Amino acid sequence: MKQQELQKLVQELSTEFFGKPFNHIASFNPRLRTTGGRYKLQDGSIEVNPTVLELYDVDELIGIIKHELCHYHLHQEGKGYRHGDIDFKELLKKTNSPRYCKPLVTEIRKPKKIHLYRCKSCGLEYKRKRRMDVRKYRCGKCNGNIINIHS
């Protein structure tokens, strides 16, 4: 799907479900990672994640567009356009728009690195996500020296 086709689809969905025109720009934004789309308050445009089309079907894309159009039309009218606002929740129900999109993370996240430290005196082990300088810290139990076991 190209930018022009997306623009046309957004305009059609706006008139079909909301009865109002969409007078701004709709575009694909490949930099979006965790969200299906976003409505930009500054210029009134809607950006859609192209990964949605790669992972799911057109129905999921339509759902995301309808969700963003709820933000758009409420903001244009000066009503509550945020996720927690009553106006927004009611318009989602009225237009049968999804509250959330399906997960878009395609790559498997590698496990976080755990740094393991041990006290020389009492043997107490410390697991940390971040590295620490063993010269600056002492054991909290016995005040002994800490050594790095492995990173």
C-alpha positions as CSV (number, residue, x, y, z in Angstrom):
1,M,0.0,0.0,0.0
2,K,1.3,3.4,-0.9
3,Q,0.9,6.8,0.8
4,Q,-1.8,7.9,-1.6
5,E,-3.8,4.7,-1.0
6,L,-3.5,5.2,2.8
7,Q,-4.6,8.8,2.5
8,K,-7.7,7.8,0.5
9,L,-8.5,4.9,2.9
10,V,-8.3,7.3,5.9
11,Q,-10.5,9.8,4.2
12,E,-13.1,7.1,3.3
13,L,-13.1,5.7,6.8
14,S,-13.5,9.2,8.3
15,T,-16.6,9.9,6.2
16,E,-18.1,6.4,6.6
17,F,-17.7,6.0,10.4
18,F,-17.6,9.5,11.7
19,G,-19.6,11.4,9.1
20,K,-16.8,14.1,8.9
21,P,-14.0,14.7,6.5
22,F,-10.3,14.1,7.3
23,N,-8.5,17.3,6.0
24,H,-5.0,16.5,7.1
25,I,-2.2,14.2,6.0
26,A,-2.0,10.4,6.7
27,S,1.3,8.7,6.1
28,F,3.4,5.6,6.9
29,N,6.1,6.1,9.5
30,P,8.6,3.2,9.6
31,R,10.3,4.6,12.7
32,L,7.3,3.6,14.9
33,R,8.3,0.5,16.8
34,T,5.8,-0.4,19.5
35,T,2.6,1.4,18.4
36,G,0.4,0.8,15.4
37,G,-0.2,4.5,14.8
38,R,-0.3,8.0,16.2
39,Y,-2.2,11.2,15.9
40,K,0.0,14.3,16.0
41,L,-1.5,17.2,17.8
42,Q,0.7,19.8,16.3
43,D,-0.2,19.4,12.6
44,G,-3.3,17.1,12.8
45,S,-1.6,14.3,10.8
46,I,-1.9,10.6,11.4
47,E,1.0,8.3,11.1
48,V,0.7,4.5,10.7
49,N,3.2,1.8,11.3
50,P,3.8,-0.1,8.1
51,T,4.7,-3.2,10.1
52,V,1.0,-3.7,10.7
53,L,0.4,-4.6,7.1
54,E,3.4,-7.0,7.1
55,L,2.3,-8.9,10.3
56,Y,-1.5,-8.6,10.1
57,D,-4.3,-8.0,7.6
58,V,-6.1,-4.9,6.4
59,D,-8.7,-5.3,9.1
60,E,-6.1,-4.6,11.8
61,L,-4.9,-1.5,9.8
62,I,-8.5,-0.3,9.5
63,G,-8.9,-0.7,13.3
64,I,-5.8,1.4,14.0
65,I,-6.9,4.1,11.6
66,K,-10.3,4.2,13.2
67,H,-8.6,4.5,16.7
68,E,-6.5,7.4,15.5
69,L,-9.5,9.1,13.8
70,C,-11.2,9.0,17.2
71,H,-8.2,11.1,18.6
72,Y,-8.4,13.3,15.5
73,H,-12.0,14.2,15.5
74,L,-12.3,14.7,19.2
75,H,-9.3,17.0,19.3
76,Q,-10.6,19.0,16.3
77,E,-13.9,19.5,18.2
78,G,-12.2,20.4,21.5
79,K,-13.4,17.4,23.4
80,G,-11.5,14.9,25.5
81,Y,-9.2,13.1,23.0
82,R,-6.9,11.2,25.4
83,H,-7.2,7.5,26.2
84,G,-8.6,8.1,29.7
85,D,-11.2,10.6,28.7
86,I,-14.9,9.6,28.7
87,D,-15.5,11.2,25.3
88,F,-12.8,9.1,23.7
89,K,-14.0,5.8,25.3
90,E,-17.6,6.5,24.1
91,L,-16.5,7.2,20.6
92,L,-14.4,4.0,20.5
93,K,-17.5,2.0,21.4
94,K,-19.7,3.9,19.0
95,T,-17.4,3.4,16.0
96,N,-16.4,-0.2,17.1
97,S,-12.7,0.9,17.2
98,P,-10.1,-1.1,19.1
99,R,-8.6,0.3,22.3
100,Y,-5.2,-1.4,21.7
101,C,-3.4,-2.8,18.7
102,K,-1.9,-6.3,18.5
103,P,1.7,-6.6,19.5
104,L,4.2,-5.4,16.8
105,V,7.5,-6.7,18.1
106,T,8.8,-9.1,15.5
107,E,12.3,-9.8,16.8
108,I,12.8,-12.0,19.9
109,R,14.4,-9.9,22.6
110,K,17.6,-11.3,23.9
111,P,17.8,-11.8,27.7
112,K,19.3,-8.9,29.7
113,K,22.9,-9.3,30.8
114,I,23.2,-10.0,34.6
115,H,26.4,-9.0,36.4
116,L,27.2,-11.3,39.4
117,Y,29.3,-10.1,42.3
118,R,30.3,-11.8,45.6
119,C,31.6,-10.6,48.9
120,K,35.1,-12.0,49.7
121,S,34.4,-12.2,53.4
122,C,30.9,-13.6,53.8
123,G,30.2,-14.9,50.3
124,L,27.0,-12.9,49.8
125,E,26.1,-12.7,46.1
126,Y,24.8,-9.6,44.3
127,K,23.0,-9.8,41.0
128,R,22.9,-6.5,39.1
129,K,21.6,-5.4,35.7
130,R,24.2,-2.6,35.6
131,R,27.9,-2.9,36.2
132,M,29.3,-1.5,39.4
133,D,32.7,-0.4,40.3
134,V,33.9,-2.8,43.0
135,R,36.4,-0.3,44.3
136,K,33.7,2.1,45.3
137,Y,31.3,-0.4,47.1
138,R,31.5,-2.7,50.1
139,C,29.3,-5.5,51.3
140,G,26.1,-4.4,53.0
141,K,26.2,-7.3,55.4
142,C,29.8,-7.5,56.7
143,N,31.5,-4.5,55.0
144,G,33.9,-6.8,53.2
145,N,35.4,-6.4,49.7
146,I,33.3,-7.3,46.7
147,I,34.6,-9.1,43.6
148,N,33.2,-9.5,40.1
149,I,32.4,-13.2,39.4
150,H,31.3,-12.8,35.8
151,S,29.5,-10.3,33.6
